[in-house]
Amino acid sequence: MTSIASDAVVGVVGAGAMGAGIAQVAAQRGHRVLLADAVPAAVERARDGHARAFAREVEKGRMKATDAEAALARLVYVPGVAPAQLAEFAPCALVIEAVVEDLAAKRRLFHDLETVVAPTAILATNTSSLSIAAIAGACAHPGRVVGLHFFNPAPVMPLVEVIPAIATDPAVTAAARALAEHWLKVVVVATDTPGFIVNRVARPFYGEALRIVEERLATPATVDWAMTALGGFRMGPFELMDLIGNDVNFAVTLSVYEGMFQDPRYRPSLIQQRLVAAGLLGRKSGRGHYDHRPGAVRPEPLTHHATGQQVVDRILAMLVNEAVEAVRLGIATPHDVELAMQRGVNYPRGLLAWGDAIGPRTILDRLETLQAEYGEDRYRPSPLLRRIVRDGGTLAP
């Protein structure tokens, strides 16, 4: 288990957007790839999507036609996950799971895969927020299980979070990291905690924006304008939630909230819960925070600088505090926290460096003001932030 050969057979189970993307990355890097899904139609959609994706790469001049044809030829599509179909994964040196974000479903799959693959094969999960240890607990040999979290779309987004569980063999972690780097990904290592780095640290980007709208302090359009025009983010939180899917974003928030024993920092929003219940999931359903149907008119933001700056200051204070807390708890190194947020969700700068630019004292003052106003533990400053302010230090490495 010390390494995965550059021509090793790789399996991917789950042929949705994420699984299909991971399979494309592996095939482009020279692996024979088996891609399976419980829904045969999903496998066919992935097949068609791969043909279009490689044709686009050739059209854009990013791949030679012969290389695209070879990559497509390396993709093998398995229309099901019944025992006889999973048996086709026996030659795989690595299998990456990208099925529905449900712990029971993932545990069943890992249990079944372990009976098929070789003892030296690595089993990886692409979960975005569930416990790696809990998934590995379904295996007789949990040391072979590791988190390998890609970001959507996997062929485009550079970041991969490698997450060893408490029982993961260090050689498995090293092999997973080396493979992701061979696939030309930017790799960070996170501890096995809810949300890992990106999905934990980024929660206030959505949660505090939703809280601001719940309090009628600003509209979604105004928050999005503030965070892009004044904050420098590529997309505002409501635009991004509609792109991700409110169901997906809500599920991740709920997973982190429950995984953190209902810490109020991560409390989900009633607004988002109601949208999900109503089927208003965002772009994929035509409506979400915004109306995306043909001919719909986007509401105008209130482009009032003072209001917008308050929005940015509040959300940014929460984000910086979350990044500092991630460092304090050893979830990742300061370097990896900065790298993850810039390369995983395209933040305009690392949050620790951003906090230094604003001033640790200013960040602390904003949080203490919010905590005093609301009386909620949601706004408690990180003890590390307090120490840095007391000692006159900096947040960034």
C-alpha positions as CSV (number, residue, x, y, z in Angstrom):
1,M,0.0,0.0,0.0
2,T,3.0,2.3,-0.2
3,S,2.2,3.6,-3.7
4,I,-0.3,3.5,-6.5
5,A,1.3,2.9,-9.9
6,S,0.7,5.5,-12.6
7,D,-1.0,2.9,-14.8
8,A,-3.0,1.2,-11.9
9,V,-6.6,0.4,-12.5
10,V,-8.9,2.9,-10.6
11,G,-12.5,2.4,-9.7
12,V,-15.1,5.1,-9.1
13,V,-18.5,4.2,-7.7
14,G,-21.1,6.9,-8.2
15,A,-21.5,8.4,-11.7
16,G,-23.0,11.7,-10.8
17,A,-21.3,15.0,-11.6
18,M,-18.6,14.4,-9.0
19,G,-17.9,10.7,-9.7
20,A,-17.9,11.3,-13.5
21,G,-15.5,14.2,-13.0
22,I,-13.1,12.1,-10.9
23,A,-13.2,9.3,-13.5
24,Q,-12.3,11.8,-16.2
25,V,-9.3,13.1,-14.3
26,A,-8.0,9.5,-13.7
27,A,-8.5,8.5,-17.3
28,Q,-6.7,11.6,-18.5
29,R,-3.7,10.7,-16.3
30,G,-3.4,7.3,-17.9
31,H,-5.4,5.0,-15.7
32,R,-7.9,2.4,-16.9
33,V,-11.0,3.5,-15.0
34,L,-14.1,1.5,-14.0
35,L,-17.1,3.8,-13.4
36,A,-20.3,2.3,-11.8
37,D,-23.6,3.6,-10.5
38,A,-26.7,1.9,-9.0
39,V,-28.7,3.8,-11.6
40,P,-27.8,2.7,-15.2
41,A,-29.1,5.9,-16.7
42,A,-26.5,7.8,-14.6
43,V,-23.8,5.7,-16.2
44,E,-25.1,6.5,-19.6
45,R,-25.2,10.2,-18.8
46,A,-21.6,10.0,-17.6
47,R,-20.6,8.3,-20.8
48,D,-22.2,11.0,-23.0
49,G,-20.7,13.7,-20.7
50,H,-17.2,12.3,-21.1
51,A,-17.5,12.2,-24.9
52,R,-18.6,15.9,-24.9
53,A,-15.9,16.9,-22.4
54,F,-13.0,15.3,-24.3
55,A,-14.4,16.7,-27.6
56,R,-14.4,20.1,-26.0
57,E,-10.8,19.7,-24.8
58,V,-9.7,18.9,-28.3
59,E,-11.8,21.8,-29.7
60,K,-10.1,24.2,-27.3
61,G,-6.7,22.9,-28.1
62,R,-6.0,21.5,-24.7
63,M,-5.7,17.9,-25.8
64,K,-4.7,16.2,-29.0
65,A,-7.4,14.1,-30.6
66,T,-5.4,10.9,-30.2
67,D,-4.9,11.6,-26.5
68,A,-8.7,12.2,-26.1
69,E,-9.5,9.0,-27.9
70,A,-7.1,7.1,-25.7
71,A,-8.5,8.5,-22.5
72,L,-12.1,7.7,-23.6
73,A,-11.0,4.1,-24.4
74,R,-9.6,3.7,-20.9
75,L,-13.1,4.4,-19.4
76,V,-15.2,1.3,-18.7
77,Y,-18.8,1.8,-17.7
78,V,-20.5,-0.6,-15.2
79,P,-24.3,-0.2,-15.2
80,G,-25.0,-1.3,-11.6
81,V,-23.5,-2.1,-8.2
82,A,-24.9,-5.6,-7.7
83,P,-22.4,-8.2,-6.4
84,A,-21.7,-9.5,-9.9
85,Q,-21.0,-6.0,-11.2
86,L,-18.9,-4.9,-8.2
87,A,-16.8,-8.1,-8.9
88,E,-15.5,-6.2,-11.9
89,F,-13.6,-3.9,-9.5
90,A,-11.3,-6.8,-8.4
91,P,-8.3,-5.5,-10.3
92,C,-8.5,-2.0,-8.9
93,A,-5.6,-0.6,-6.8
94,L,-7.8,2.2,-5.7
95,V,-11.6,2.6,-5.5
96,I,-13.1,6.1,-4.9
97,E,-16.6,6.3,-3.6
98,A,-18.8,9.2,-4.7
99,V,-22.3,8.1,-3.9
100,V,-25.1,9.9,-2.1
101,E,-24.0,11.7,1.1
102,D,-25.6,9.1,3.4
103,L,-23.5,7.3,6.0
104,A,-25.4,4.0,5.8
105,A,-25.1,3.8,2.0
106,K,-21.4,4.5,2.1
107,R,-20.8,1.9,4.8
108,R,-22.7,-0.8,2.9
109,L,-20.7,0.0,-0.3
110,F,-17.3,-0.1,1.5
111,H,-18.3,-3.4,3.2
112,D,-19.1,-4.9,-0.2
113,L,-16.1,-3.5,-1.9
114,E,-13.7,-4.9,0.7
115,T,-14.9,-8.4,-0.2
116,V,-14.0,-7.8,-3.9
117,V,-10.7,-5.9,-4.1
118,A,-7.2,-7.1,-3.2
119,P,-6.0,-6.7,0.4
120,T,-3.5,-4.1,-0.8
121,A,-6.2,-2.0,-2.5
122,I,-7.0,1.4,-1.1
123,L,-10.6,2.5,-0.5
124,A,-11.2,6.2,-0.6
125,T,-14.3,8.3,0.0
126,N,-15.2,11.6,-1.6
127,T,-17.5,12.6,1.2
128,S,-17.6,16.3,1.8
129,S,-18.6,16.2,5.5
130,L,-19.1,12.7,6.9
131,S,-16.7,11.0,9.3
132,I,-14.0,9.0,7.5
133,A,-13.7,6.8,10.6
134,A,-17.4,6.0,10.6
135,I,-17.3,5.0,7.0
136,A,-14.1,2.9,7.6
137,G,-15.8,1.2,10.5
138,A,-17.7,-0.9,8.1
139,C,-14.5,-2.5,6.9
140,A,-12.6,-5.4,8.5
141,H,-9.4,-3.5,7.7
142,P,-10.1,0.2,8.3
143,G,-6.5,1.1,7.8
144,R,-7.0,0.9,4.0
145,V,-9.6,3.7,4.1
146,V,-8.9,7.4,3.5
147,G,-10.8,10.5,2.5
148,L,-10.0,11.9,-0.9
149,H,-12.3,15.0,-1.3
150,F,-12.4,16.5,-4.7
151,F,-14.2,19.7,-5.6
152,N,-16.8,20.1,-8.3
153,P,-16.1,20.1,-11.2
154,A,-13.3,17.8,-10.5
155,P,-11.5,18.2,-13.9
156,V,-11.3,22.0,-13.3
157,M,-11.0,22.6,-9.6
158,P,-7.4,22.2,-8.4
159,L,-7.9,21.3,-4.8
160,V,-8.0,17.8,-3.2
161,E,-8.4,17.4,0.6
162,V,-6.7,14.2,1.8
163,I,-8.2,13.1,5.1
164,P,-6.8,10.2,7.2
165,A,-9.1,8.7,9.8
166,I,-7.8,7.7,13.2
167,A,-7.2,4.1,12.0
168,T,-5.8,5.0,8.5
169,D,-2.4,3.5,7.7
170,P,0.1,6.4,7.2
171,A,1.3,4.6,4.1
172,V,-2.2,4.8,2.7
173,T,-2.3,8.6,3.4
174,A,1.0,9.0,1.7
175,A,-0.1,7.0,-1.4
176,A,-3.3,8.9,-1.7
177,R,-1.5,12.2,-1.5
178,A,1.1,11.2,-4.1
179,L,-1.6,10.0,-6.5
180,A,-3.5,13.3,-6.2
181,E,-0.3,15.2,-6.9
182,H,0.4,12.9,-9.9
183,W,-3.1,13.9,-11.1
184,L,-1.8,17.5,-11.0
185,K,-4.0,18.5,-8.0
186,V,-3.1,20.9,-5.2
187,V,-3.2,18.7,-2.1
188,V,-3.9,19.7,1.5
189,V,-4.2,17.3,4.5
190,A,-7.0,17.7,7.1
191,T,-8.0,15.8,10.2
192,D,-11.2,13.8,10.3
193,T,-13.5,16.4,11.6
194,P,-17.0,17.5,10.3
195,G,-16.5,19.5,7.0
196,F,-12.7,19.0,7.0
197,I,-11.1,22.3,6.0
198,V,-13.2,24.0,3.3
199,N,-16.7,22.9,4.2
200,R,-16.1,23.8,7.8
201,V,-14.3,27.1,7.4
202,A,-16.7,28.2,4.6
203,R,-19.9,27.7,6.7
204,P,-20.2,31.4,7.7
205,F,-20.1,32.5,4.1
206,Y,-23.5,30.9,3.7
207,G,-24.8,30.8,7.3
208,E,-24.1,34.4,8.2
209,A,-25.4,35.7,4.9
210,L,-28.7,33.8,5.5
211,R,-28.8,35.2,9.1
212,I,-28.5,38.7,7.7
213,V,-31.4,38.1,5.3
214,E,-33.5,36.4,8.0
215,E,-33.1,39.6,10.1
216,R,-34.1,41.7,7.1
217,L,-30.9,43.7,7.3
218,A,-30.3,43.2,3.6
219,T,-31.8,41.3,0.6
220,P,-30.0,38.3,-1.1
221,A,-29.2,40.6,-4.0
222,T,-27.7,43.2,-1.7
223,V,-25.6,40.7,0.1
224,D,-24.3,39.2,-3.1
225,W,-23.5,42.7,-4.4
226,A,-21.6,43.5,-1.2
227,M,-19.6,40.3,-1.2
228,T,-18.5,40.6,-4.8
229,A,-18.2,44.4,-5.4
230,L,-16.8,45.3,-2.0
231,G,-15.5,42.0,-0.7
232,G,-13.8,40.8,-3.9
233,F,-15.4,37.3,-3.9
234,R,-16.1,35.8,-7.4
235,M,-19.7,35.0,-6.4
236,G,-22.0,36.0,-3.7
237,P,-23.3,33.5,-1.2
238,F,-26.8,33.3,-2.6
239,E,-25.7,33.0,-6.2
240,L,-23.3,30.3,-5.0
241,M,-26.0,28.4,-3.0
242,D,-28.2,28.4,-6.1
243,L,-25.4,27.1,-8.2
244,I,-24.4,24.3,-5.7
245,G,-28.0,23.5,-5.0
246,N,-29.8,24.5,-1.8
247,D,-30.4,20.8,-1.0
248,V,-26.7,20.0,-1.2
249,N,-25.6,23.1,0.7
250,F,-28.3,22.5,3.4
251,A,-27.3,18.9,3.8
252,V,-23.6,19.8,4.3
253,T,-24.5,22.5,6.8
254,L,-26.8,20.0,8.7
255,S,-24.0,17.4,8.6
256,V,-21.5,19.8,10.1
257,Y,-24.0,21.1,12.7
258,E,-24.9,17.6,13.9
259,G,-21.3,16.4,13.7
260,M,-20.3,19.3,15.9
261,F,-22.9,18.4,18.5
262,Q,-25.2,21.3,17.5
263,D,-22.6,24.0,17.9
264,P,-24.5,27.3,17.2
265,R,-21.7,28.5,14.9
266,Y,-23.0,26.0,12.3
267,R,-26.8,26.2,12.9
268,P,-28.7,25.7,9.6
269,S,-31.1,28.4,8.3
270,L,-34.9,28.1,8.3
271,I,-34.9,30.1,5.0
272,Q,-32.8,27.4,3.3
273,Q,-34.8,24.6,5.0
274,R,-38.0,26.0,3.5
275,L,-36.5,26.4,0.1
276,V,-35.4,22.7,0.1
277,A,-38.8,21.6,1.4
278,A,-40.5,23.6,-1.5
279,G,-38.2,22.1,-4.1
280,L,-36.6,25.5,-4.8
281,L,-33.1,24.1,-5.1
282,G,-31.5,26.8,-7.3
283,R,-30.4,26.6,-10.9
284,K,-31.2,22.9,-11.3
285,S,-34.8,23.4,-10.4
286,G,-35.3,26.8,-12.0
287,R,-35.8,28.7,-8.8
288,G,-34.0,29.1,-5.5
289,H,-33.0,32.3,-3.8
290,Y,-33.4,33.8,-7.3
291,D,-35.7,33.0,-10.2
292,H,-33.5,31.4,-12.9
293,R,-36.3,30.6,-15.4
294,P,-36.2,32.1,-18.9
295,G,-37.2,35.8,-18.9
296,A,-37.0,36.1,-15.1
297,V,-35.7,39.5,-13.8
298,R,-33.0,39.5,-11.1
299,P,-34.0,41.9,-8.2
300,E,-31.8,44.9,-8.0
301,P,-29.5,45.2,-4.9
302,L,-29.3,48.2,-2.7
303,T,-25.9,49.5,-3.6
304,H,-25.4,51.5,-0.5
305,H,-21.7,51.4,0.5
306,A,-22.2,51.7,4.2
307,T,-24.8,48.9,4.3
308,G,-22.7,46.7,2.0
309,Q,-19.6,47.2,4.1
310,Q,-21.4,46.1,7.2
311,V,-22.4,42.9,5.5
312,V,-18.8,42.2,4.3
313,D,-17.3,43.1,7.7
314,R,-19.7,40.8,9.6
315,I,-19.3,37.8,7.3
316,L,-15.6,38.2,7.0
317,A,-15.1,38.4,10.7
318,M,-16.9,35.0,11.1
319,L,-14.8,33.5,8.3
320,V,-11.5,34.7,9.7
321,N,-12.5,33.4,13.2
322,E,-13.4,30.0,11.7
323,A,-10.0,29.8,10.0
324,V,-8.2,30.7,13.2
325,E,-10.2,28.1,15.1
326,A,-9.3,25.4,12.5
327,V,-5.7,26.1,13.1
328,R,-6.2,26.1,16.9
329,L,-7.8,22.7,16.8
330,G,-5.2,21.2,14.5
331,I,-7.6,20.6,11.7
332,A,-4.9,21.6,9.3
333,T,-1.7,23.7,9.2
334,P,-2.0,27.4,8.7
335,H,-0.5,27.0,5.2
336,D,-3.0,24.3,4.2
337,V,-6.0,26.4,5.6
338,E,-4.9,29.3,3.5
339,L,-4.3,27.2,0.4
340,A,-7.6,25.3,0.8
341,M,-9.8,28.4,0.9
342,Q,-8.1,30.0,-2.1
343,R,-7.8,26.9,-4.3
344,G,-10.9,25.0,-3.1
345,V,-13.5,27.9,-3.2
346,N,-11.6,30.7,-4.9
347,Y,-11.5,33.1,-2.1
348,P,-9.7,36.3,-3.1
349,R,-7.0,35.8,-0.4
350,G,-6.2,33.5,2.5
351,L,-8.4,34.2,5.5
352,L,-5.5,34.4,7.9
353,A,-3.6,36.9,5.8
354,W,-6.9,38.8,5.3
355,G,-7.4,38.9,9.0
356,D,-3.9,40.3,9.5
357,A,-4.7,43.0,6.9
358,I,-7.8,44.0,8.7
359,G,-6.2,43.7,12.0
360,P,-6.7,40.8,14.6
361,R,-7.9,43.4,17.1
362,T,-10.6,44.7,14.7
363,I,-11.8,41.1,14.0
364,L,-12.0,40.4,17.7
365,D,-13.9,43.7,18.3
366,R,-16.4,42.8,15.6
367,L,-17.0,39.4,17.1
368,E,-17.4,40.7,20.6
369,T,-19.8,43.3,19.5
370,L,-22.0,40.7,17.7
371,Q,-21.8,38.4,20.7
372,A,-22.8,41.2,23.1
373,E,-25.7,42.2,20.8
374,Y,-27.1,38.7,20.2
375,G,-26.0,37.0,23.4
376,E,-25.2,33.9,21.3
377,D,-22.3,31.5,21.5
378,R,-22.4,31.6,17.7
379,Y,-20.2,34.7,17.8
380,R,-17.6,33.5,20.4
381,P,-14.1,34.5,19.3
382,S,-11.5,31.7,19.0
383,P,-9.2,31.5,22.1
384,L,-6.3,31.6,19.6
385,L,-7.6,34.9,18.2
386,R,-7.7,36.3,21.8
387,R,-4.2,35.1,22.5
388,I,-2.8,36.6,19.2
389,V,-4.4,40.0,20.0
390,R,-3.1,39.8,23.6
391,D,0.5,39.0,22.5
392,G,0.5,41.3,19.5
393,G,1.1,38.4,17.0
394,T,-0.2,37.7,13.6
395,L,-2.7,35.2,12.2
396,A,-0.9,34.1,9.1
397,P,2.1,31.8,9.1
